[in-house]
Every structure is written in structure tokens, then in C-alpha cells.
């Protein structure tokens, strides 16, 4: 029996400084590197091709089971998913969701002993690419359920009792959602306001969560809440499994968006929700670490769906550009359009190479892929958006016209504009591009901070700084000479990537090796120049990360091309696509290197100060603001709900 209690006074989001917020984020990240990381080494100027080449492969049995499921999933998508209906009605039909349950799609990543399919990360991502091409909203539903919802954190951190209780449900019937974001809390979880107050053998959950994908139809929720410190309770941000129909849980609103119109995304309020302590995942205070660890592989689902989008865009671009004539020739034969088609084809090849390589490394669990997965998410979302935008441009006015309108006047209903709207969220989902830049940059400079971080930390004593200085001197005495010369300067290096009768990819890998060392030198110079102010140089850090992403993509594309050549699967064509991608990527890399030191960052900051101070309000004159009334951020004061519960589980 629970001890008697009074209704606790639940605080609003705590006020924290930027430094305090950074400390919370720092405490949540994995501190050690127990396994090798190709991307981490790349940022340090060490091109470890041996970590990714030869391309790792799944066991034959995993391939067989994965291909069998893809066949069943394709048949289901073709027979039962009407993407136009989902877009028109802004809802995935219940019969489709139930059909996916019967197919086993809810349990793709859950082990067979719990009733799941036990697919590898490789085939899970291939399945998401397939179903996401049929309907991005369904791809989002399945991804939110399995990549970041309840199954993944339970798989890594759950007790055996929790796995036995929840995984069979999640594999077959129950949809899950992940609840972290709040109306006034995005990527700064130090300000998390939702609380879980200990009460006997339970916790009392109070707060409001925003943008809960699947939240409207979910059966089980993984909720991040702050436990106040008290006797016997260390407190901190903590993860809980919560029954969505528990008393006090209210879905107050179903959100509507410019794209992904079928997703069941809502606002969820918790008022005095009693959660058994046995439903806590991990210890108190481990919630953010659980969330970040879950995302290490969970982030791969989003670029996987970007791969599916790229493949569809390539198909439409090919078919349309061959029949649409302009000035006596198909538009594909005009250089301006042809360059766009080449970009779509080459970039789609590279995106698939990144996702397949990262996924297989995740399955083998021999490499630490936290940076690779983050780069895949960042690069996939940015390049996927560009691919969709280029398709709309190739289609011209028809690209801007809705599929429904096209069909109504007798033309093929190609939803290019819908693809553009659906793809736009990927640059925000699961960490915006700006946040991903900072997250990856932090990991990229981890080795430097480990040896020299105390030198630039204003809170460290002189003795600590002196000790750090001695350690740093030893580290850099060994490391810096390695950045002067390398294999990329030897003309015959990576010769296996220059087979007879194929395009030469060895030169691209030598370029990656040289650029990796240049990238590391640039990072070191910046740290020496700015020291403690480095963390404020977000423009510089973003470009460092973008260069690393391009180098990773080039490496993955070359390795995939060589793998396909060796296996006899379109090797010649793969080499051509990899060559085209690397040449396009090298142009972007050179521009980014130039912009590291030649940019408008300082001027931009002064302009921003002027905008915020009202200096340029005269520039806003002469327009009408059609925005409605209301606060910029909705009130999220804890308390009982006054709204109708829009929770709608699918049965």
C-alpha cells in the first residue's frame, strides 16, 4: 500500500544557465570509447579504411529472413496502402494499422522469443525505406514505435521482468511513443518540467508533453520526467514506461502539420498519474543517457526513409525527363536538368551506402557508431530534402501541383509536392540540423577535451590546468606529426579501387585521407585560437561537421561500389555513380574548407543584435501579418486537464 500523500506542488521548467544546461547534456553522453569508430578517427585525421573495408555483410540466414519479410511487406503495401487516401483524410486507416500488426511489422526489431521478427538493423531499415515510400506517415508510425519508442530502451536497459511484460505486447498489438519534448523545452533537457514524485512504491507523474508522435493512438509510452532528489532518491531525469490509458493521462490535441498528414502526433498531459516503480527504466537520473543511447541506432531509421524517398525521386525524374520535351529534346538531355538528375542518382547511391554500412556495423556491434549514425541522420535529412526539391524543379509547374489536381485533369498523379512537404520535417525530427552539428562536433573534439579540456575550463584550479597542460603537450607531440603526411600523398595507395575497366575511385580515397588530416589541423588551429570560446563558434563547428559528413559519405560510396563490383551486382554502374558522387562532394568540401576562415559569421552576429534590438524594424513596414492571436508558447502549467481526451487506440 502506498504511503499517504498530499498533492505535490509541481514546479514549472527550472531556470538554468547555458553552462548548467551544457553540464546536463555532458553528463548524459557516453564518456568512453570502448570500441573503434571510423568517423571519430576521421575527425582526428586518421583515415581508418580497414574499419569499413571490405564492406561488412550480414549472415545468410539474416538475409533470407529479411528478404522474405520484405516480400510480404511489399505485397501488403501494394495491396492495402492508399497513400492518396492517407493524405486526403490525414489519417492512416485502422484496417491498415491492424494489417501491419498481423504482418508482424510492429515487432521487426523485437526478438523472436518475445513474438517479434528479430530482423537485423539492415533489414529493419530496408523495410522502413519500402513502407515509407508507400506512405511516409506509416514509415513515421513504425519508426517512432520501434526506433525511439518503448521497445528499444527496454532492449538495452530494461529488466528481464519488463521485457517479459511489455515486449510481447509491443511485438504484436501495442503501439508505443517517446515523450521528451515539452512546450517550452526542446533540445535543452536541463529545463525539463515534467516531474515524477516518489510516492511509496509508485511515482506521481505531472506535466505536459508536446509533439508526441504516435501519442494519439499509443498503448504504451516511454516518458522522460524529473525526479526530485530526496532521501533514498538521487533524482534526476528518469525514464518510465506508462500505460497510455492510465487515469490522469489525457491526449489534449492532435497536431496537424505541413507534411506527414497521417501521423498521430499530439499534446499529452499527465496529472497525478500513478506509475509503479517497477516501470522505471534504469536508475533515477539515467533518463537522458538512455534516450541518447537509444538514438545511437534509432537515428538510422530516418536516413533509411530518406533513401526510399531518393529512390522514388530518381524513378520519377527518369520517367518524366525522358518523355517531357523542350526545344526538340527530352529535358534530361539539357545540361541544366541533367545535372539535377545526376545529383539525385549519385546522392541516392551515397545515402544508401551510408545507411547500409552504418546499419551493418550496428548489427555486428564491433564499432562504436554514435558519430556514424548522427552523420547519417544529418546528411540524409539535408541531402534528402535537396533531392526532393530538385525533383519538384525538374517537374516544373507539375511539381508544384498536387497529385489530386493532376489526376483531376487527366495526368499521372505524381505527389512531388507532397514529397517535398513530407521530407521537410526530417531536418528537425530527432535533433535538428543545428543541434546535430553541435552534438557531432562535441564528439569530434572529444579527444582534445580529454587531454586539454581543463586548460580552457574557467572553473578549474591552476594545478589542474598545469597537469592538463603537461598531458596535452605529450598528446600533441605524438599526434600533430601524424597530420603532416599520409597515405593520401602516395599515388598508388588504395589501388584495389582502380580495377581494370572501371572508373578510378582510388584518387577519391586519397583525397579523403588528405582532407581528413586537413580537417584535423583546422580543428586544432581553431581550438588554439578560440580556446574556451570555441563552443560559441557554431558556424565554424557546423562546417567542420559538414566536411566530415562529406568525407564519410565518399568513403561509404567507394566501399559500396567495390563491394558491388566484387559480388557482380552492377559493379560498373556502381563505380560510375560513386565517381560522380565523389566529384560532386569534393566541390562541396572545397567550398566548406574555404568558408571555415572566409565567412560572414562576425557580421551576421552584429546584424542579429540589430534585429533583436529593433534597429531594423523599418524593414518590416509595408506588410500585413496574417498570424492569429495568442502566446508564442502555450501554457503548460501542471494540473488536471480541461480538454476532451483524444486518445484513440487502434483495435
Phi, psi and omega per residue, in radians:
X1 nan 2.429 3.139
X2 -1.285 2.617 3.083
X3 -1.220 2.644 3.099
X4 -1.078 2.646 -3.075
X5 -2.595 2.799 2.973
X6 -1.907 2.702 3.118
X7 -1.086 2.077 -3.075
X8 -1.245 2.642 3.024
X9 -1.477 1.915 -3.042
X10 -1.606 2.175 -3.109
X11 -1.325 2.765 2.993
X12 -1.351 -3.120 -3.119
X13 -0.943 2.221 -3.102
X14 -1.164 2.594 3.067
X15 -1.443 2.181 3.141
X16 -2.332 2.637 3.064
X17 -1.416 2.922 3.103
X18 -1.073 -0.674 -3.138
X19 -1.154 -0.722 3.109
X20 -1.109 -0.705 3.120
X21 -1.103 -0.697 3.127
X22 -1.141 -0.634 3.131
X23 -1.116 -0.699 3.115
X24 -1.101 -0.806 3.132
X25 -1.114 -0.689 -3.123
X26 -1.138 -0.691 -3.134
X27 -1.155 -0.444 -3.075
X28 -1.473 -0.404 -3.081
X29 -1.334 2.699 3.067
X30 -1.162 2.232 -3.026
X31 -1.503 -0.509 -2.997
X32 -1.934 2.745 3.049
X33 -2.031 1.628 -3.087
X34 -1.521 -0.263 3.122
X35 -2.242 2.763 -3.125
X36 -1.181 2.719 3.122
X37 -2.410 2.048 3.128
X38 -1.030 -0.822 -3.071
X39 -1.193 -0.686 3.106
X40 -1.050 -0.782 3.109
X41 -1.113 -0.632 -3.139
X42 -1.058 -0.758 3.127
X43 -1.210 -0.377 3.106
X44 -1.569 0.087 3.110
X45 1.485 0.274 -3.131
X46 -2.051 1.898 -3.088
X47 -1.520 1.633 -3.071
X48 -1.599 1.261 -3.135
X49 -1.043 -0.476 -3.115
X50 -1.113 -0.335 -3.140
X51 -1.354 -0.291 -3.095
X52 -2.221 -0.118 -3.104
X53 -2.292 2.295 0.016
X54 -1.104 2.650 -3.103
X55 -0.999 2.183 3.117
X56 -1.130 2.595 -3.069
X57 -2.248 2.571 3.074
X58 -1.324 2.698 3.085
X59 -1.093 2.649 -3.121
X60 -0.951 -0.682 -3.117
X61 -1.148 -0.648 3.083
X62 -1.141 -0.670 3.104
X63 -1.115 -0.797 -3.117
X64 -1.051 -0.865 -3.119
X65 -1.139 -0.680 3.139
X66 -1.140 -0.773 -3.131
X67 -1.170 -0.636 3.102
X68 -1.089 -0.751 3.134
X69 -1.194 -0.693 3.113
X70 -1.046 -0.643 3.096
X71 -1.105 -0.781 3.121
X72 -1.168 -0.680 -3.132
X73 -1.159 -0.719 3.109
X74 -1.073 -0.777 3.132
X75 -1.072 -0.715 3.121
X76 -1.128 -0.792 -3.124
X77 -1.059 -0.772 -3.101
X78 -1.184 -0.566 -3.066
X79 -1.555 -0.519 -2.918
X80 -2.172 -0.261 -3.096
X81 -1.713 2.072 3.093
X82 -1.909 1.646 -3.067
X83 -1.058 -0.648 -3.137
X84 -1.131 -0.658 3.117
X85 -1.163 -0.730 3.125
X86 -1.087 -0.721 3.117
X87 -1.156 -0.716 -3.087
X88 -1.216 -0.752 -3.067
X89 -1.630 -0.117 -3.120
X90 0.948 0.743 -3.111
X91 -2.835 2.414 2.996
X92 -1.449 2.116 -3.114
X93 -0.983 2.475 -3.124
X94 -1.011 -0.628 -3.108
X95 -1.159 -0.507 3.078
X96 -1.223 -0.792 3.116
X97 -1.057 -0.779 3.135
X98 -1.143 -0.604 3.077
X99 -1.145 -0.671 3.079
X100 -1.137 -0.654 3.081
X101 -1.070 -0.818 -3.130
X102 -1.106 -0.552 3.131
X103 -1.257 -0.334 -3.094
X104 1.633 0.180 -3.049
X105 -1.159 -0.405 3.098
X106 -1.244 -0.370 -3.066
X107 -1.998 0.521 -3.095
X108 -0.989 -0.705 -3.067
X109 -1.739 0.008 -3.117
X110 -1.570 2.435 -3.075
X111 -1.064 2.644 -3.091
X112 -1.100 -0.518 -3.116
X113 -1.185 -0.266 3.063
X114 -1.815 0.151 3.125
X115 1.675 0.063 3.137
X116 -1.550 -3.110 -3.133
X117 -1.575 -0.372 3.117
X118 1.121 0.628 3.125
X119 -1.261 2.690 3.043
X120 -1.277 2.917 3.064
X121 -1.069 -0.630 3.124
X122 -1.026 -0.869 -3.064
X123 -1.405 -0.473 2.989
X124 -1.051 -0.771 -3.140
X125 -1.213 -0.628 3.076
X126 -1.121 -0.648 3.111
X127 -1.160 -0.715 3.111
X128 -1.135 -0.686 3.103
X129 -1.078 -0.707 -3.128
X130 -1.188 -0.948 -3.081
X131 -1.218 -0.549 3.095
X132 -1.172 -0.502 3.082
X133 -1.263 -0.540 3.069
X134 -1.270 -0.708 3.098
X135 -2.779 1.916 3.103
X136 -1.001 -0.520 3.130
X137 -1.146 -0.680 3.109
X138 -1.232 -0.663 3.057
X139 -1.023 -0.725 3.124
X140 -1.151 -0.691 3.137
X141 -1.074 -0.857 -3.105
X142 -1.195 -0.639 3.140
X143 -1.211 -0.799 3.134
X144 -1.081 -0.582 3.137
X145 -1.216 -0.774 -2.970
X146 -1.840 -0.506 -3.073
X147 -1.435 -0.686 -3.115
X148 -2.233 -0.106 3.126
X149 -1.333 -2.811 -2.992
X150 -1.091 -0.669 -3.034
X151 -1.025 -0.754 -3.028
X152 -1.178 -0.864 3.095
X153 -1.112 -0.577 3.078
X154 -1.151 -0.682 -3.141
X155 -1.042 -0.668 -3.055
X156 -1.592 -0.719 -2.963
X157 -2.068 -0.152 -3.040
X158 -1.278 2.717 3.035
X159 -1.356 2.876 3.112
X160 -1.084 -0.644 3.119
X161 -1.110 -0.707 3.114
X162 -1.155 -0.726 3.118
X163 -1.097 -0.766 -3.141
X164 -1.131 -0.598 -3.079
X165 -1.375 -0.671 -2.951
X166 -1.882 -0.619 -3.020
X167 -1.102 -0.682 3.074
X168 -1.054 -0.652 3.087
X169 -1.157 -0.780 -3.074
X170 -1.205 -0.436 -3.131
X171 -1.371 -0.379 -2.965
X172 -2.194 -0.696 -2.978
X173 -2.269 -0.551 -2.946
X174 -1.718 2.277 3.067
X175 -1.606 2.498 -3.116
X176 -2.141 2.864 3.129
X177 -2.487 2.760 -3.142
X178 -1.988 2.185 -3.038
X179 -2.108 1.820 3.086
X180 -2.187 -0.891 -3.046
X181 -1.108 2.506 3.075
X182 -2.213 2.870 -3.093
X183 -0.930 -0.560 -3.122
X184 -2.074 0.293 -3.132
X185 -2.397 2.029 3.097
X186 -1.928 -1.717 -3.099
X187 -1.612 0.228 3.093
X188 -2.047 1.324 -3.025
X189 -1.114 -0.186 3.095
X190 -1.052 -0.363 -3.107
X191 -1.709 0.221 -3.102
X192 -0.943 2.238 -3.059
X193 -1.783 -0.430 3.125
X194 -1.099 2.305 -3.069
X195 -2.087 2.681 3.028
X196 -2.247 1.767 -3.049
X197 -1.600 2.149 3.122
X198 -1.020 2.404 3.138
X199 -2.583 1.597 -3.082
X200 1.133 -2.167 3.126
X201 -1.609 0.202 -3.105
X202 -2.214 3.078 2.939
X203 -2.184 2.541 3.055
X204 -1.820 2.060 -3.009
X205 -1.707 2.248 3.115
X206 -2.426 2.352 3.086
X207 2.644 -3.138 -3.114
X208 -2.261 2.330 3.111
X209 -2.042 2.438 -3.080
X210 -1.964 2.639 3.061
X211 0.987 0.886 -3.137
X212 -1.527 1.560 3.124
X213 -1.062 2.266 -3.019
X214 1.355 -0.123 -3.041
X215 -1.019 -0.546 -3.096
X216 -1.199 -0.600 -3.066
X217 -1.945 0.042 -3.012
X218 -1.224 2.620 3.026
X219 -1.755 -0.571 -3.139
X220 -2.292 2.488 -3.107
X221 -2.167 2.508 2.890
X222 -1.862 2.067 -2.984
X223 -2.040 2.314 3.035
X224 -1.685 2.175 -3.111
X225 -2.492 2.722 -3.122
X226 -1.614 2.132 3.053
X227 -1.619 2.134 3.113
X228 -1.211 2.458 3.128
X229 -1.214 2.413 3.107
X230 -2.795 -3.139 3.129
X231 -1.003 2.163 3.131
X232 1.408 -0.001 -3.118
X233 -2.320 1.849 3.129
X234 -1.132 -0.421 3.081
X235 1.299 -3.017 -3.100
X236 1.898 3.058 -3.124
X237 -1.206 2.226 -2.951
X238 -2.345 2.604 -3.131
X239 -1.775 2.393 3.138
X240 -2.324 2.543 2.918
X241 -1.613 2.191 -3.063
X242 -2.188 2.327 3.034
X243 -1.224 2.218 -3.054
X244 -1.172 -0.374 3.136
X245 -1.748 0.278 3.125
X246 -1.154 2.562 3.086
X247 -0.977 2.326 3.138
X248 1.692 -0.116 3.079
X249 -1.672 2.141 -3.111
X250 -2.290 2.179 2.970
X251 -1.511 1.838 -2.975
X252 -1.490 -0.357 -3.042
X253 -2.787 2.465 2.988
X254 -1.781 2.051 -3.053
X255 -1.348 2.629 3.092
X256 -2.116 2.501 -3.013
X257 -2.308 2.976 3.127
X258 -1.205 -0.439 3.105
X259 -2.412 -3.079 -3.092
X260 0.817 0.897 -2.995
X261 -1.129 -0.327 -3.109
X262 -1.578 -0.054 -3.073
X263 -1.283 2.532 -3.139
X264 -1.692 1.414 -3.051
X265 -1.973 2.283 -3.016
X266 -2.484 -3.040 3.007
X267 -1.900 2.181 -3.072
X268 -2.067 2.233 3.126
X269 -1.916 2.411 3.063
X270 -2.017 2.195 3.087
X271 -2.299 1.904 3.110
X272 0.919 0.761 3.136
X273 -1.416 2.131 -3.087
X274 -1.503 2.060 -3.120
X275 -2.059 2.097 3.129
X276 -1.059 2.499 3.134
X277 -1.043 -0.479 3.134
X278 -1.184 -0.213 3.113
X279 -1.583 0.002 3.086
X280 -1.304 2.310 3.107
X281 -1.637 2.029 -3.131
X282 1.257 -3.072 -3.130
X283 -1.368 2.897 3.025
X284 -1.040 2.465 3.122
X285 1.520 -0.076 -3.092
X286 -1.693 0.114 -3.018
X287 -1.043 -0.815 -3.112
X288 -1.187 -0.662 3.095
X289 -1.106 -0.688 3.093
X290 -1.106 -0.767 -3.137
X291 -1.089 -0.797 -3.102
X292 -1.194 -0.684 3.117
X293 -1.156 -0.699 3.082
X294 -1.029 -0.700 -3.102
X295 -1.277 -0.289 -3.118
X296 -0.940 -0.780 3.049
X297 -1.765 -0.469 -3.129
X298 -1.037 -0.535 -3.130
X299 -1.144 -0.324 -3.109
X300 -1.206 -0.340 -3.111
X301 -1.176 -0.623 -3.102
X302 -1.188 -0.883 3.070
X303 -1.111 -0.447 3.069
X304 -1.081 -0.726 3.109
X305 -1.262 -0.459 3.025
X306 -1.170 -0.605 3.055
X307 -1.081 -0.804 3.099
X308 -1.031 -0.715 3.119
X309 -1.122 -0.727 3.129
X310 -1.090 -0.707 3.126
X311 -1.104 -0.728 3.120
X312 -1.161 -0.758 3.130
X313 -1.056 -0.676 3.119
X314 -1.134 -0.736 3.129
X315 -1.064 -0.828 -3.125
X316 -1.157 -0.742 3.135
X317 -1.062 -0.719 3.134
X318 -1.133 -0.867 -3.066
X319 -1.160 -0.753 -3.098
X320 -1.215 -0.773 -3.039
X321 -1.237 -0.295 3.100
X322 -1.443 -0.458 -3.084
X323 -1.803 -0.420 -3.131
X324 -1.432 2.043 -3.114
X325 -1.826 2.554 3.091
X326 -2.509 2.195 -3.136
X327 0.945 0.738 3.000
X328 1.447 0.054 3.140
X329 -2.421 2.653 3.003
X330 -0.994 2.503 -3.063
X331 -1.068 -0.448 3.123
X332 -1.101 -0.432 -3.116
X333 -1.419 -0.180 3.059
X334 -1.470 2.307 -3.000
X335 -1.005 -0.664 -3.091
X336 -1.091 -0.677 3.102
X337 -1.422 -0.683 -3.135
X338 -1.013 -0.647 3.116
X339 -1.102 -0.616 3.119
X340 -1.203 -0.709 3.131
X341 -1.140 -0.729 3.092
X342 -1.064 -0.732 3.110
X343 -1.073 -0.777 -3.132
X344 -1.082 -0.819 -3.096
X345 -1.140 -0.863 -3.080
X346 -1.151 -0.706 -3.100
X347 -1.254 -0.640 3.065
X348 -1.085 -0.710 3.082
X349 -1.048 -0.776 -3.116
X350 -1.183 -0.712 3.136
X351 -1.087 -0.732 3.105
X352 -1.143 -0.631 3.104
X353 -1.104 -0.750 3.133
X354 -1.093 -0.848 -3.067
X355 -1.172 -0.788 -3.134
X356 -1.123 -0.740 -3.140
X357 -1.135 -0.837 -3.123
X358 -1.126 -0.675 -3.121
X359 -1.164 -0.745 3.133
X360 -1.164 -0.642 3.071
X361 -1.136 -0.628 3.081
X362 -1.133 -0.702 3.135
X363 -1.132 -0.698 -3.099
X364 -1.329 -0.390 3.071
X365 0.984 0.576 3.113
X366 -1.819 -0.278 3.113
X367 -2.066 2.646 2.976
X368 -1.479 1.987 -3.026
X369 -1.891 0.380 -3.096
X370 -1.053 -0.673 3.123
X371 -1.332 -0.709 -3.139
X372 -1.043 -0.768 -3.139
X373 -1.134 -0.710 3.126
X374 -1.162 -0.706 3.085
X375 -1.124 -0.678 3.119
X376 -1.080 -0.739 3.117
X377 -1.135 -0.839 -3.133
X378 -1.061 -0.929 -3.056
X379 -1.202 -0.723 3.140
X380 -1.082 -0.752 -3.102
X381 -1.213 -0.696 -3.139
X382 -1.231 -0.826 -3.103
X383 -1.295 -0.578 3.076
X384 -1.080 -0.693 3.094
X385 -1.117 -0.734 3.134
X386 -1.130 -0.678 3.109
X387 -1.053 -0.838 -3.140
X388 -1.102 -0.686 3.128
X389 -1.130 -0.708 3.121
X390 -1.168 -0.599 3.090
X391 -1.109 -0.770 3.100
X392 -1.024 -0.721 3.136
X393 -1.142 -0.710 3.121
X394 -1.113 -0.672 3.133
X395 -1.312 -0.272 3.108
X396 1.160 -2.403 -3.136
X397 -1.032 -0.579 3.113
X398 -1.178 -0.450 3.081
X399 -1.224 -0.500 -3.140
X400 -1.510 -0.311 -3.113
X401 -1.473 2.497 -3.130
X402 -1.238 2.711 3.107
X403 -1.065 -0.674 3.141
X404 -1.088 -0.730 3.127
X405 -1.185 -0.702 3.097
X406 -1.036 -0.803 -3.132
X407 -1.123 -0.673 -3.095
X408 -1.103 -0.479 3.125
X409 -1.840 0.298 2.929
X410 1.631 0.235 3.119
X411 -1.940 2.913 -3.124
X412 -1.075 2.319 -3.076
X413 -1.429 1.459 -3.130
X414 -1.696 1.970 -3.051
X415 -1.476 1.000 -3.118
X416 -1.156 -0.753 -3.132
X417 -1.161 -0.569 3.070
X418 -1.161 -0.718 3.105
X419 -1.017 -0.734 3.141
X420 -1.108 -0.748 3.124
X421 -1.170 -0.718 -3.126
X422 -1.171 -0.620 -3.078
X423 -1.316 -0.376 -3.001
X424 -1.098 -0.570 -3.077
X425 -1.195 -0.380 -3.071
X426 -1.097 -0.410 3.102
X427 -1.378 -0.044 -3.122
X428 -2.101 -0.748 3.137
X429 -0.860 2.504 2.953
X430 0.897 0.676 -3.122
X431 1.828 1.915 -3.130
X432 -1.101 2.876 3.110
X433 -0.952 -0.719 -3.116
X434 -1.147 -0.733 3.106
X435 -1.195 -0.675 3.110
X436 -1.090 -0.673 3.077
X437 -0.992 -0.809 -3.107
X438 -1.195 -0.725 -3.129
X439 -1.098 -0.816 -3.114
X440 -1.207 -0.687 3.122
X441 -1.050 -0.699 3.117
X442 -1.054 -0.752 3.131
X443 -1.218 -0.614 -3.092
X444 -1.161 -0.539 -3.123
X445 -1.767 0.222 -3.065
X446 -1.025 -0.731 -3.122
X447 -1.075 -0.653 3.126
X448 -1.189 -0.761 -3.113
X449 -1.173 -0.544 3.129
X450 -1.124 -0.637 -3.083
X451 -1.702 -0.440 -3.038
X452 -2.215 0.051 -3.068
X453 -1.044 -0.663 -3.111
X454 -1.156 -0.423 -3.122
X455 -1.137 -0.648 -3.065
X456 -1.774 0.044 3.122
X457 -1.470 2.009 -3.077
X458 -1.156 -0.298 -3.103
X459 -1.550 -0.109 -3.095
X460 -1.469 2.536 3.115
X461 -1.285 2.841 -3.123
X462 -1.047 -0.632 3.132
X463 -1.109 -0.718 3.107
X464 -1.134 -0.686 3.137
X465 -1.145 -0.691 3.133
X466 -1.120 -0.750 3.116
X467 -1.102 -0.749 3.120
X468 -1.104 -0.640 3.126
X469 -1.084 -0.719 3.117
X470 -1.140 -0.749 3.122
X471 -1.112 -0.740 -3.117
X472 -1.127 -0.697 -3.138
X473 -1.039 -0.743 3.122
X474 -1.152 -0.761 -3.128
X475 -1.085 -0.857 -3.057
X476 -1.275 -0.459 3.056
X477 -1.116 -0.560 3.103
X478 -1.501 -0.626 -2.968
X479 -1.457 -0.784 -3.025
X480 -1.046 -0.723 3.116
X481 -1.051 -0.462 3.131
X482 -1.200 -0.293 -3.084
X483 -1.558 -0.048 -3.073
X484 -1.409 -0.883 -3.131
X485 -2.295 2.812 3.140
X486 -2.956 -3.077 -3.067
X487 -1.093 -0.415 -3.118
X488 -1.182 -0.189 3.128
X489 -1.694 -0.033 3.117
X490 -1.707 2.146 -2.957
X491 -1.137 -0.352 -3.087
X492 -1.827 0.077 -3.125
X493 -1.126 2.584 3.131
X494 1.072 0.639 -3.068
X495 -1.078 -0.388 3.126
X496 -1.154 -0.244 3.093
X497 -1.640 0.325 3.070
X498 -2.312 1.036 -3.115
X499 -1.287 2.676 -3.136
X500 -1.039 2.380 3.073
X501 1.446 0.110 -3.138
X502 -2.196 2.889 3.013
X503 -1.083 2.634 -3.137
X504 -1.553 1.967 3.093
X505 -1.732 -0.148 -3.078
X506 -1.092 -0.618 3.124
X507 -1.118 -0.573 3.110
X508 -1.197 -0.682 3.121
X509 -1.210 -0.617 3.044
X510 -1.124 -0.643 3.082
X511 -1.113 -0.722 3.109
X512 -1.065 -0.769 -3.131
X513 -1.083 -0.808 3.132
X514 -1.130 -0.731 -3.110
X515 -1.205 -0.557 3.091
X516 -1.090 -0.765 3.106
X517 -1.170 -0.672 3.096
X518 -1.118 -0.685 3.116
X519 -1.098 -0.770 3.128
X520 -1.134 -0.690 3.103
X521 -1.117 -0.702 3.138
X522 -1.119 -0.718 3.125
X523 -1.118 -0.767 3.137
X524 -1.095 -0.760 -3.139
X525 -1.084 -0.737 -3.137
X526 -1.114 -0.729 3.130
X527 -1.136 -0.652 3.106
X528 -1.173 -0.618 -3.074
X529 -1.343 -0.791 -3.002
X530 -1.789 -0.388 3.110
X531 0.834 -2.054 -3.065
X532 -1.128 -0.312 3.125
X533 -1.508 0.004 -3.096
X534 -0.994 -0.691 -3.074
X535 -1.141 -0.317 3.116
X536 -1.528 -0.182 -3.089
X537 -1.552 1.137 -3.024
X538 -1.214 -0.526 3.075
X539 -1.116 -0.804 3.105
X540 -1.080 -0.851 -3.113
X541 -1.064 -0.675 3.118
X542 -1.079 -0.700 3.131
X543 -1.222 -0.650 3.064
X544 -1.012 -0.803 -3.136
X545 -1.144 -0.729 -3.134
X546 -1.111 -0.640 3.064
X547 -1.118 -0.791 3.110
X548 -1.041 -0.675 3.126
X549 -1.108 -0.752 3.124
X550 -1.121 -0.728 -3.139
X551 -1.152 -0.673 3.073
X552 -1.115 -0.754 -3.135
X553 -1.116 -0.723 3.109
X554 -1.095 -0.755 3.131
X555 -1.068 -0.834 -3.121
X556 -1.101 -0.705 -3.121
X557 -1.117 -0.744 -3.136
X558 -1.177 -0.747 -3.139
X559 -1.125 -0.697 3.122
X560 -1.161 -0.715 3.133
X561 -1.074 -0.755 3.129
X562 -1.163 -0.653 3.078
X563 -1.087 -0.790 -3.136
X564 -1.156 -0.632 3.081
X565 -1.116 -0.765 -3.121
X566 -1.150 -0.540 -3.125
X567 -1.601 -0.016 3.111
X568 1.323 0.317 -3.121
X569 -1.832 1.637 3.050
X570 0.973 0.667 -3.071
X571 -1.047 -0.788 -3.111
X572 -1.089 -0.774 -3.140
X573 -1.179 -0.643 3.127
X574 -1.127 -0.721 3.095
X575 -1.071 -0.688 3.139
X576 -1.149 -0.747 3.123
X577 -1.152 -0.729 3.129
X578 -1.116 -0.694 3.113
X579 -1.103 -0.792 3.128
X580 -1.084 -0.774 -3.130
X581 -1.091 -0.805 -3.091
X582 -1.099 -0.650 3.116
X583 -1.171 -0.703 3.078
X584 -1.149 -0.725 -3.113
X585 -1.139 -0.679 -3.123
X586 -1.093 -0.605 3.069
X587 -1.086 -0.756 -3.141
X588 -1.175 -0.683 -3.133
X589 -1.103 -0.786 -3.134
X590 -1.079 -0.686 3.097
X591 -1.129 -0.725 3.140
X592 -1.141 -0.701 3.087
X593 -1.065 -0.725 3.110
X594 -1.087 -0.717 -3.078
X595 -1.321 -0.178 3.040
X596 -1.012 -0.688 -3.015
X597 -2.047 -0.278 3.126
X598 -2.076 1.663 -3.044
X599 -2.672 -3.104 -3.119
X600 -1.945 0.413 -3.040
X601 -0.986 -0.839 -3.108
X602 -1.136 -0.757 3.117
X603 -1.124 -0.689 3.135
X604 -1.048 -0.706 3.130
X605 -1.101 -0.667 3.125
X606 -1.187 -0.679 3.093
X607 -1.116 -0.732 3.117
X608 -1.049 -0.762 3.099
X609 -1.023 -0.693 3.119
X610 -1.170 -0.716 3.114
X611 -1.067 -0.837 -3.081
X612 -1.188 -0.515 3.141
X613 -1.470 -0.091 3.114
X614 1.575 0.181 -3.107
X615 -1.083 -0.546 -3.037
X616 -1.905 0.362 -3.113
X617 -1.064 -0.455 3.089
X618 -1.038 -0.472 -3.134
X619 -1.234 -0.334 -3.106
X620 -1.534 -0.072 -3.091
X621 -1.277 2.660 3.063
X622 1.660 0.207 3.119
X623 -2.266 2.907 3.029
X624 -1.952 2.308 3.098
X625 -1.627 1.916 -3.107
X626 -1.410 0.068 -3.116
X627 -1.091 2.600 3.091
X628 -1.398 -3.123 3.107
X629 -1.487 2.917 3.062
X630 2.202 2.882 -3.138
X631 -1.253 2.711 3.093
X632 -1.175 -0.592 3.141
X633 -2.210 2.200 -3.072
X634 -1.141 2.598 3.089
X635 -1.163 2.280 -3.133
X636 -2.166 0.586 3.127
X637 -1.071 2.217 3.132
X638 -1.037 2.635 3.128
X639 2.688 3.113 -3.137
X640 -1.180 2.648 -3.126
X641 -1.406 2.486 3.052
X642 -1.887 0.165 -3.069
X643 -1.859 2.763 3.026
X644 -1.181 2.438 3.128
X645 -1.367 2.015 -3.112
X646 -1.667 0.257 3.095
X647 -1.103 2.256 -3.043
X648 -2.434 1.339 3.140
X649 -1.100 2.530 -3.103
X650 -1.607 2.143 -3.119
X651 -2.135 nan nan
